[in-house]
Amino acid sequence: MNPDPTPATAPGAGDRTVLVGVSGGIAIYKAVELVRRLAKEGFDPLVVETEAARRFVMPLTFAAVAQSAVLDDDTAWQASGGWFQHIEAARQARVMVVAPATANTLAKMAAGIADNLLTATYLAFRGPVIVAPTMNWAMYEHPATQANLAQLAARGVEVLATERGDLACGEEGSGRMAAPEAIVSAVRRAFARRSAGPLAGRRVVVTAGGTRERIDAVRFIGNLSSGKMGRAVADEAYLRGANVLLVTTKEQDAVPYEVKLVESADEMAAAVTQATGSADVLVMTAAVADFKPRTADQGKIERAERASLTLELVPTVDILSAAARPGLVRVGFAAEAGPRLARARAKKAAKGVDLLVFNDILAAGVGIGSDENEITIIADDGETHVPRAAKRVCAAAIADAVERVLEVRA
């Protein structure tokens, strides 16, 4: 074992850049939330505003939520680094989104008109393009608009459906821009489809959350696990093109991959056993109870009827060990109460897993339920330490380690 773990390396620059084209529509307020969500989920939004969009929302707003400069027509034709900005932006980004996409901007895109930075960048871009139309229902249903949308779709552009409801003009109909969460899901799909790394096309099973072991009809033995680390790992695997199944005790919103909800250790074990028969990778981030009541009362235990209560606990199944089979990459987690790295190394050896992720639940700011973590990934050929960072950053380091194992086995 390496007594001096090396720091994790960051993903390559531009790997998660999303070009967000913003045109001038009242739904632009949703675009601000879209950019905020993209940044929160680990993407690097690069915003391009049209002149009309700037009349609704100034660039400073987008710059604040994106944590990066905003491109617009005032600087469109200024040379920078030897290339014009529309070429630079097109080369930097991996996925392009136009939201809101007004009738005017959609018409320019369909006709190949490049009279502003946004449309010029669209013509120069060679990755997946997503548009979220928004306009009055009559404009949306006009044959010209429908023909433009059909033309874009025929060229491979993903056209998101508009939502029906009250419109800014006071009328009601179809023309509302898709919700930010729907657009983020489309971005995730686009990244997953274009991934070509070792995880692309692999079946990856991830567990998350804390199990509940029933005492009676209303009480249970459980823990404080939030499931955030497991969700981050599942998201990262999906973005790398994996076919993901998340087995979790927590309800999930806006998930683009398969989710299996379970409650107890036995239910999780059954789901993992079924899924790993055809899986390539198992990542056990779930906090599975070590013990469960031998029997569970089918009704409610009444306090007034007892002077005390004694529970007989029996061990739960060791899901990670039981899942062992040739060809399956297994990743375990060791959540220790203190800096007990040696204990985690021993656990890896005992379980015979490919990777074991150690974290100290008592360390400041990275305890159970936190949005951040600090981990050490223990592999057969050494250790990688990830200092305190967002759980999505830790998930990326775990995915890197899994890909290295897959590459060695290839």
N, C-alpha and C positions, 0 to 999 in steps of 0.2 A: 504493500500500500504506500501511496505517496504521502508522506507526512506534511508536505507543504503544498496544498492544492493550488493549481494555477487558476487565474481569473477566467471567467467565461468570456468568449469573444462575442461582440455585438453582431447582429445580422448585417449583411452588406447594405450600403447606402442605396436608397431608392427601391429596395425590395418590396416595400409596402406603400409606395407612393400612389395616391389616388388623385387624379386630376378632376377637380370639381368645377365644372362650368356653370356659372350662375347668370341667367338672363333676367330681364326685367318683368317680373310678375308679382302680384300681391302675395303669392305663396312663398316668397323669398324668406319670410320669417322661418319657415320650416327648413330652409337650406342652412340657416345658422345652427339649428339643432342637429341637422345632418352632419355638418362639419364637426361639431362638438362630439357627437357620438363616434365618428370615425377616429378622431384623435384619441378618445378614451379607450377605444378597443385596439389600439396599437397600430393603426394606419397613420400615414403621413399625408394629410390632405393638402393639396396645392390648389388654391382657389384662383380661378380666372373670372373676373367680372366684366360684363358688358357695360357700356355707358348707361343704358337704361337701368341696369341693376343697381348702379351706384346712386341713382336717384331715390331708390328705396332704402338701401343699406350701404353705408360708407365702408370702404375697405378696412378701416381700423377694426370694425366689429369682427369681420372674418379673420383678420390677422390675430386678434386676441384669442379666439377659440381654436384656431388652427396652429397657433404658435409658430407661424411662418409668414413671410411677406405675401401679399396678394398681387397678382398680375392683372393689369388692365390696359386699356388702349392708350393711356397717356405714356406708357413705357413700351408699347408693343414693338416699335420698330427701332429701338435703341440697341445697338450691338452690345453683347455681353459675352466675354470669353470666346469670341470668335464666331458665335452663332446667334441668330436672332431668337428672341424669347419663345416664339411659337415652336421652333424646332427644339430648343432646349427642353421646354416643358413636355413636349411629345416624347422625347427620348428618355426623360427622367421617370415618367409615370408608367405604371403597369396596368392600370384600369382607369377609364374615363367615365365620369358621370355628368350629365347635364340636368340640373335640377335647381330651380324650375326650368322646364323647357317650354318656352312660349311658342305660339303658332309661327311667329316671325322667325325665330331661331331654327325651328324644325324645318321650315321651308328652305332656309339658307343651307342647312346641312344636307337636305335631300337634293338640292340643285347644285351643290358644290360651290356655293358663293362664299368667298373668304374675305369679307370686307371689315372684319374686326378680329381681335386676337383670339376670341373663343372659337369662331368658325375656322380660322386659319390653323389653329392648333388641332382641331378635329380632323382636318384634311391631312395633317402631318402625322397623326397618331396611328399606330398600327396594332394596338391591343384591343381588348374587349371594351365596347362602348355601351353604356346604359343611359336611357333617357326617361325622365319622369315628366310627362306632359302636364300642363295646367293652363286652363283658359275657360272662357264662357262655354256653356254646353253647345250653343249654336255654332260657335267657331270650331269646337272640337268635332262636331258631327258633319261639318261642311265637307263635301267631296274632296276639295283641295287638300285639307288637312289630313283626311283619311288616306288619300293617295300618297302624301308625303310620309306618313307613318308606315304605310305598306312598303314604300320604296326603301326606307331605312331598315325595316325588319328584313327585307329581302337581301340586304347587304350584310346582315349579321348583327345589326344593332338590337339590343334587348330593349323593347318598348314596354315599360311598366304600365299596368292598367291604371286609369284614373279612378278616383273614388266618387261616389254619388252623394250629394248633399247640398247644403246651402252654399251658394257662391257669393263672391264679394259684390257682385252686381245686384244682389238682392233676389236673384232668381234661384231656382233649384234644378239640379240636373247633374250629369256626369261631366266632370271637368276639374275636380279637386286633385291636387297633386298627391301621389302616393305618400304614405306616412314615412318618416325617416327610418323607422325600424325595418320597413319593407325594402327600402333602398339599400340599407346596410346589409341585409340578407342577400340582395342581388350582388353586391360587391364581394361578399364572401364566396358566393357561388363562382363568380368570375375568377377570383384568385385560385380557387380549388381546381377549376377546369384547366387552367394554364400551368399548373404546377408540374414539374418534371423531375423532382428530387426522389430520393430513395423511398419516401413515404407515399408517393403518388400511386394510387391504385391499391394500396395495402388496406387490409381490414384491421382496424384498430379499435379495441374495446377499452374504455376508460370508466372507472368507477368513481363516484363522488358522494359526498355527504356522510352523515353519521347514521348508523342503523338504529332502529328502535326495537327493543326486545320487550314484548308485552308481559305485564304483571297480571293485569285483569283487563276488562273491557275499556278502561279509561286511563290506566297508568302504564308506564313503560320505563325501562332503563335505557338511557340514551347518552349522547354527548353533544358538545357545542359546535361540532364541525359545520361550517357554512356551505361546503361544496364548491367554494370559489376556485380553489386550486384545480380541482378536477375539471370544472367548466373551462378554465383557461387552457388546460392541456388538450381537451377535446376540440376547442376552437382552433388551437394552433395546428393540430393534426389535420383538421379539415382544410385549413388554409393551405396546407402542403399537399393537398390532393388525396388524402386518405378517405376511405369509406369508414366513417366513424359511428360507433354505437356508444352512447353515454348511459351507463347503468347508474341511476342516482336515486337518492331519497328525497331530493328537492325538486319542486316544480320548476320548469324552465320556460322562459319566454323567448320568442323569436329565434328559435334554434333551427339551422338549416340541415341538420343531420338527425339520425334516428335516436330517440330517447326511450329508455325503459325505466319506468318508475317502480321502485321496490320499497319495502319498509324494513324488514328484518335481515339478519345475517343469512338465514336460510334462504330467503327469497333472492338475495343478492347472489348467493352461491349458485343457486339453480340457474339464474339468468347468465352468470358468467360461464358456467359449465356448458350451457347450450351454445353461447356465442363463440367461445374460444375454440370450438371444434374446427371452425373454418377461419380462425383469425390468425394474423401475423404477429400482432403486438397486444399485450395486456398491460395497462398502466393502472395499478391499484392505489389511487389516491384516497379512496374512501376510508373513513374512520370506522372500521367494523368493530362492534362490541366484542370483547374477549370472552364474555360470559353472558348467559341468558338464564332466566328462571327454568327450572326443570319442568314445571307445569305452569300454565297460565289460567287463572280463574276466568270462566266464561262470563261471569257477571261482574258486579262491582263489589270489591272488598269493603265492608262497612266498618268504619272506625269504632263505632259504639259497641260492636260485637267482639272487639279484641282489646286486650290490655297491651299487647305487643304484636309485632309481625316479624316473622323470620322467613327469609327466602332462601331456598336451596338453589344455588347457581351451578350450572354446568358449562364446560367450555363450548364455544361456538366452533364451527368448521374453519380451518385455516384455508381461506379461499385461494390465496396466492400459491401456497404449496400444492394444493389439490389440482390447480390448473396446469401444473408442469407437464409438458409434452415436447417431443422433439420438434424443433423448428419455430416454436413460439417464443418470442422475445418477451420476457417478463420484467416489469419494473415495479419495485416495491417502494414503500415510504416508511420512514422511521421518524415519527414525531416524538421526540424525547423531551423530558422535563429537565433541561439543562444541557450544557455543551458536552454531551456524551457521544462523541464521534466514534470512539473505540467500540462502544456498544453497537452502533449502527453497522460498523464493519463486520462485527461478529454475526450480526443478524443476516447480512448479505451472504456470508459464507454458509450459515446454517440453512438458509432457504434456497441457496443455489440459484439466485436470480441473476440476470444479466446486469441490471443496474439497481442501485438502491439510493433513494433520495432522503438525505437527513435534514431535519430542521428542528430547531430548539423552540418549543412553544412558549418558553418563559422569556425569550429575548424581547426587548422593548420594541414595540411597534410591529411585530410580526407574529403575534399570537393568533390563536384560533379566531376566525371571523375577520381578520384583518384583510385589507386590500393588497398588502405587501407581504413579502416573504424573504427569507434568507436561507439558502439551501447549499448543501454540498452533494454533488452527484458522484457516487462511488461506483466505479467501473472496474473491470478486471485489469485494465492497463493504467489506472491512475484515478485521480479525483479532480473534479472541477468545482470550484467555489463560486457561487453567485452572491455577491454582497446584497444587502437589503435593496429590493427593487419591487416594482409592480409584479403581480403574479403572472401577468402575460409575458414579462421578460423571463421569469423563471421557467415558464412553460416552453418558451422558445429554446432555452438552454437544454431542457429535458428532451425536446424533440431533436435537437442537434445530436445529443448523445445516443438517442435511439437510432437515428440515421447512420451514425458511425458503426453501430453494431450490425445493422442491416448490410452496410457496405462490406464489412469484414466477412460476413457470411455469404455474400453473393458469389 
